[in-house]
């Protein structure tokens, strides 16, 4: 058993052969690494839970976090979650994302956290991005509610 971390958002993929293969192989990283040699993708394909981004089921996230992914043009829209025990999400954001994407806006939420975090290619990291709970799970106290911002509507710069 363990806690989940959700990740969702928009990624402007680079227009190249690698991202075409990623889309064709449904972001199954091991399959991509087997047909397209790329050092970064090969290293990522060896990370446990790599296929959970963007293919992971949505577990223990708010009701408005709908599961799945789609690509429109070169923009990937996705929502997933995974047990982030070995910082898989941070590894993806730090090493893989700059390799495959021109820009991104991601919302990250730890299962027990009352607030999500925005990770943006142009804004950096913004803590306390959205309110995700109304009450503290431990004290029962009401939490400050932040204005809701839809991560999918933010501009990709």
Secondary structure, DSSP 8 states (H G I E B T S, - for coil): ----EEEEEEEEE-SSHHHHHHHHTTT-HHHHHHHS--HHHHHHHTSTTTTHHHH----S--TT---EEEEETTEEEEEEEE--TT-HHHHIIIIIHHHHEEEEEEEEEETT-SB-EEEETTTEEESS-SB--SB-TTT--B--------GGGS---
